[in-house]
Every structure is written in C-alpha cells, then in structure tokens.
Amino acid sequence: MMPPPTSTPPPSLVSPPVPLDQDHAVLLLRLAGPLQSWGSRSAFNRRETNPEPTKSGVIGLLAAASGLAREDGLDELLPLRLGIRVDQPGTLLRDYHTVSDYRGRPLPQAGVNAKGIQKPTSPAKNTHVTIRYYLQDAVFLAAVAGPRPLLTTLDLAVRAPAFPLALGRRSCPPTQPVSCGVRDGSIEDVLREEPWQASRRAREQYAAQRGRERNLGRSLYPARVDRAVTVEDPDGDDILHDAPVSFHPHARTFTSRRVRHDWLSIPTGFPGNHDDPNGSDDEAGHDPFALLGW
C-alpha cells in the first residue's frame, strides 16, 4: 500500500476503473439492516442519505473488513467496479438530535481564531440542533467486480472482518450474512440471476398486491420481479460524485464516476407453481408497481 497522502491528490491520479471486458469475477454483498445512511454530501447540522449505497461507502466497508487504517492507501480497491440492485428500497427516517457540552460550556462556532481554535458562539449557545436522515428496513445487493484473487480475499475478510462493518455510518451495523460469495460473469448477469434478497414480509406483501391487481382473492407468486439497478459504466449517462480517492482524516478526497440506471428481471425465489391465470408463466414483464416498492 502507498504511504498516507500529505496533500489532497488531484482527480487525475485516480486509478481508472477495470475495463468492462476484464471483470474476472463478482463479489456479492447483501447490505441490509434496521438503519442505513449513505451520504455523499453533508453539512455539520444536516446529514443526508442517498437512496442507495455509495461507492465510497462500499469501498469503506471492504477496507474496514480488510483491516486497513484510514491513513492507508486504497490502490487495490479503487479500480473495482460497482453495481447496486435495489431489492427493498425501505423508507426515509428523519432523526432529531441535539448536541451540548457535558461541561456546560457554550458550543464553539465553525470559525476559528488566529491560533486555529474554534471561537465560542456569540451570543452563547448551549444546545445545537442537528438533523440526520436514514433509510430504514432497506435491502440492497452490491456487486463488486474485479480480479478473482482479490475478490476471494475480500470475501474472506467480510466474513471475518478486522474492524466492525457499517452501512454508511458506524451507528448502522449490517445484518448477517453480508457476503453472498463470489460469482463468475458480468455485473449485470450476476445481478440478474441472484434471487431476490428482500425480507420475507416484503415479498409476501408483493405477492398479495399482485393478487389484488388480478382480483384473484389470493396472493400471486410470480417467478420473476423487476428491480432497479445502478451500474458503474465509463459510458454511462449519469455522474455520481462518490468515488473515494483517500479516507485519510486530513485529506479525505472523492472524485466522480459515470453510471447507468436500468431495470433487471430477477428470480423471486418463491417456491411452487408460478402459473399466471392471465397467461404469463413467469411475470417477467415490467412491473409498474416496482417504483412504489411493492
């Protein structure tokens, strides 16, 4: 690994992503927990969350599992490509926080004096309100593509992590298991064939909704369901500023990456007969209710 950076490296030093035809394998990570928070931008008193995991969050999870310190370089992890499948979008939670000094002193302000010490608030302010956003009951399937030897090592690290794993923030631990193993194939192919990872309750709700749509008086258990995906692609038509360059405490640096958004028809994992009384055997067509989280 490279020594810790002494200054903010320019985006031009970022390692290029692995070319699409050189993805040797894909590591699948099930990112699920009571709370998640994937912020790509946050102010001091307002912590946002993206609707799906960021690349910096996923790389940070892999770095923690591997035992890397924040000062360590990320040479091996930066070129990895990322795909995210939204299996259960969850709901947005707004959490109310107040901050105060346990010694009863006025809180400092953002400005500093000539010695670099934060100035006290004027007039004195003893309580500060902060707002933080989380995703609750969300489930994502992250596909990390790269060389198989590296992904095999990362798979073992995630199963026995050196540092605690977190879903964006340290206060958001994941449910187990996190790793679904290493697969052969492209990101799209692997995400298309991996069974739906939503909770049993969410899948039953979906089946009940499908039955109501057909006026069946019972749940309808389709063989496949449409899920939204975001795949890292040099030719993608969207840009996200969430690719890490360094996690060094004094030189945290991020750059942009290109992605594309799509829908994939994936297996639901429902057991038994999937016959559709209206003539479709697998319900592989587009599901208009998918955007609503059903």
C-alpha positions in Angstrom: 0.0 0.0 0.0 1.1 3.6 -0.6 2.0 5.8 2.4 -0.7 8.2 3.6 -1.1 11.2 1.4 0.3 14.5 2.6 -1.9 16.7 0.4 -5.2 16.3 -1.5 -4.4 14.3 -4.6 -6.0 15.7 -7.9 -8.7 13.6 -9.5 -6.3 12.8 -12.4 -4.4 10.5 -10.1 -7.4 8.2 -9.6 -6.9 4.7 -10.9 -9.1 4.0 -13.9 -11.9 1.5 -13.5 -11.4 -2.0 -14.6 -12.4 -2.3 -18.3 -15.8 -3.9 -18.9 -14.1 -6.9 -20.6 -11.7 -7.5 -17.8 -14.1 -8.2 -14.9 -12.9 -11.6 -13.8 -15.4 -12.2 -11.1 -18.1 -10.5 -9.0 -18.4 -10.4 -5.1 -22.0 -10.1 -3.9 -22.7 -8.2 -0.7 -26.2 -8.2 0.9 -26.5 -4.7 2.5 -29.4 -4.9 4.9 -30.1 -3.7 8.4 -32.5 -1.7 10.5 -30.9 1.6 9.5 -28.6 2.6 6.7 -27.2 6.0 5.7 -25.2 6.6 2.5 -24.4 10.3 2.4 -22.4 11.8 -0.5 -22.7 15.3 1.0 -23.4 16.5 4.5 -23.3 19.8 6.4 -22.4 20.0 10.1 -26.0 20.1 11.2 -27.6 18.1 8.4 -26.6 14.6 7.4 -28.3 13.4 4.2 -28.6 9.9 2.8 -28.7 8.8 -0.8 -31.5 6.3 -1.8 -28.9 3.6 -2.4 -25.3 2.8 -1.3 -22.5 4.9 -2.5 -19.2 3.6 -3.8 -17.3 5.3 -1.0 -19.5 3.5 1.5 -19.0 0.1 -0.1 -15.2 0.6 -0.5 -15.1 1.8 3.1 -16.8 -1.4 4.2 -14.3 -3.5 2.3 -11.4 -1.5 3.7 -12.7 -2.0 7.2 -13.1 -5.7 6.7 -9.6 -5.9 5.4 -8.1 -4.1 8.4 -7.0 -1.0 6.5 -6.5 2.1 8.6 -7.9 5.4 7.3 -4.3 6.5 6.5 -3.6 3.5 4.3 -3.8 3.7 0.5 -6.6 2.2 -1.4 -4.7 1.1 -4.5 -6.2 -2.3 -4.8 -9.8 -1.2 -4.1 -10.2 1.9 -6.2 -10.3 0.1 -9.6 -13.1 -2.2 -8.6 -16.4 -1.6 -10.4 -19.7 -1.4 -8.5 -23.3 -2.4 -9.3 -26.2 -1.8 -6.9 -29.6 -3.6 -7.1 -32.4 -2.2 -5.0 -34.2 -5.2 -3.6 -36.1 -3.3 -0.9 -36.0 0.5 -1.1 -37.0 1.0 2.5 -38.4 4.3 3.9 -36.8 7.6 4.8 -36.3 8.3 8.5 -35.6 11.8 9.8 -33.8 11.7 13.2 -33.8 14.7 15.6 -30.5 15.3 17.5 -29.4 17.9 20.0 -25.7 18.5 20.9 -24.4 20.1 24.0 -21.2 20.3 26.0 -21.3 18.0 29.1 -19.3 20.6 31.0 -22.0 23.2 30.5 -19.8 25.4 28.3 -21.1 27.3 25.3 -20.7 25.4 22.0 -18.0 26.6 19.6 -18.8 28.0 16.2 -17.4 27.0 12.8 -15.0 30.0 12.7 -11.5 29.8 14.2 -9.2 32.4 15.7 -5.6 33.3 14.7 -4.4 30.2 16.7 -6.7 27.9 14.8 -9.0 27.4 17.8 -12.8 27.5 17.3 -14.4 30.6 18.6 -17.3 30.4 21.1 -20.7 31.2 19.9 -21.9 34.7 20.4 -24.4 35.1 21.9 -23.6 31.9 23.8 -25.4 28.8 22.5 -25.6 25.8 24.8 -27.6 23.5 22.6 -27.3 22.8 18.8 -29.9 21.0 16.7 -28.8 18.5 14.1 -30.9 16.6 11.6 -29.9 13.2 10.3 -31.5 11.0 7.7 -31.5 7.3 7.5 -33.0 4.5 5.3 -34.9 2.0 7.4 -35.6 -1.6 6.5 -33.8 -1.3 3.2 -32.1 -4.2 1.4 -29.5 -3.8 -1.4 -27.4 -6.2 -3.3 -24.0 -4.8 -4.2 -21.9 -6.4 -6.9 -18.2 -5.6 -6.8 -16.4 -6.7 -9.9 -12.6 -7.2 -10.3 -9.9 -9.9 -10.3 -10.9 -13.1 -8.7 -7.9 -13.5 -6.3 -8.6 -10.1 -4.8 -12.4 -10.7 -4.5 -11.8 -14.1 -2.9 -9.6 -12.3 -0.3 -12.2 -9.7 0.3 -14.9 -12.3 0.6 -13.0 -14.0 3.4 -12.4 -10.6 5.0 -16.1 -9.6 5.0 -16.9 -13.0 6.7 -14.3 -12.3 9.4 -13.8 -8.6 9.4 -10.9 -6.9 11.1 -12.9 -3.8 12.0 -16.7 -3.6 12.6 -18.7 -3.3 9.4 -21.2 -0.4 8.9 -23.8 0.5 6.4 -22.6 4.1 5.6 -22.2 5.2 9.3 -20.7 3.4 12.2 -24.1 3.5 14.0 -25.6 1.3 11.3 -24.4 -2.3 11.6 -25.5 -4.8 8.9 -27.5 -7.9 9.5 -25.7 -11.2 8.7 -24.6 -12.7 6.4 -23.2 -9.8 4.4 -21.3 -11.7 1.8 -23.2 -13.9 -0.7 -20.0 -15.2 -2.2 -18.0 -14.8 -5.4 -19.7 -15.4 -8.8 -18.5 -15.7 -12.4 -19.9 -13.4 -15.0 -20.6 -9.7 -15.6 -22.2 -7.4 -13.0 -25.4 -7.4 -15.0 -25.6 -11.2 -15.4 -24.8 -11.9 -11.8 -27.4 -9.3 -10.5 -30.0 -10.7 -13.0 -29.7 -14.3 -11.7 -29.2 -13.8 -8.0 -32.5 -14.4 -6.2 -34.4 -11.5 -4.6 -33.0 -10.6 -1.2 -35.9 -8.7 0.2 -37.3 -9.7 3.5 -40.0 -12.4 3.7 -42.5 -9.9 4.8 -41.8 -7.6 1.8 -42.0 -10.5 -0.6 -45.3 -11.6 0.8 -46.7 -8.1 0.6 -45.6 -8.0 -3.1 -47.4 -11.3 -3.8 -50.5 -10.1 -2.0 -50.5 -6.9 -4.1 -50.1 -8.9 -7.3 -53.1 -11.0 -6.4 -55.2 -7.9 -5.7 -54.3 -6.4 -9.0 -55.7 -9.5 -10.7 -58.8 -9.7 -8.5 -57.8 -13.3 -7.5 -58.8 -13.2 -3.9 -55.4 -14.7 -3.0 -51.7 -13.9 -3.4 -50.0 -14.4 -6.7 -46.4 -15.6 -6.5 -44.6 -14.7 -9.8 -41.3 -16.3 -10.8 -39.5 -13.0 -11.5 -39.8 -9.4 -10.5 -38.3 -6.2 -11.9 -35.7 -4.4 -9.7 -33.8 -1.1 -10.3 -30.0 -1.3 -10.8 -27.2 1.3 -11.0 -24.1 0.0 -12.7 -20.7 1.7 -13.0 -20.0 2.3 -16.6 -17.5 4.6 -18.3 -20.1 5.3 -21.0 -23.0 5.9 -18.5 -25.2 8.9 -18.9 -25.2 9.9 -15.2 -22.4 11.1 -12.9 -22.1 10.4 -9.2 -19.5 12.2 -7.0 -19.0 9.3 -4.6 -15.8 7.6 -5.7 -13.2 7.6 -2.9 -9.6 8.6 -3.6 -8.4 8.7 0.1 -10.0 8.2 3.5 -7.1 10.0 5.3 -8.5 12.0 8.1 -6.7 15.2 6.9 -7.1 14.6 3.2 -10.4 12.9 2.5 -10.8 13.1 -1.2 -13.5 12.0 -3.6 -14.0 12.1 -7.4 -16.7 11.5 -9.9 -17.7 8.3 -11.8 -20.1 7.5 -14.6 -23.0 5.2 -14.1 -26.1 4.0 -15.9 -29.5 3.1 -14.5 -31.6 0.2 -15.7 -34.1 -2.5 -14.6 -33.4 -6.2 -14.4 -35.9 -9.0 -14.2 -34.7 -11.3 -11.3 -35.9 -14.5 -9.8 -38.2 -14.0 -6.8 -37.3 -17.3 -5.1 -41.0 -18.1 -4.5 -41.4 -21.9 -4.2 -44.0 -23.9 -6.1 -46.0 -23.2 -9.2 -45.7 -19.8 -10.8 -48.6 -20.1 -13.3 -50.3 -16.8 -14.0 -54.0 -17.2 -14.7 -53.8 -14.4 -17.3 -51.4 -16.3 -19.5 -47.9 -15.2 -18.3 -45.8 -18.0 -16.9 -43.1 -16.0 -15.3 -44.3 -12.4 -14.8 -41.1 -11.3 -16.5 -42.6 -8.1 -17.9 -42.2 -4.7 -16.5 -43.9 -4.2 -13.1 -45.4 -0.7 -12.8 -45.6 -1.1 -9.0 -41.9 -1.7 -8.6 -41.3 2.1 -8.2 -43.6 2.1 -5.2 -41.5 -0.6 -3.5 -44.0 -3.4 -3.9 
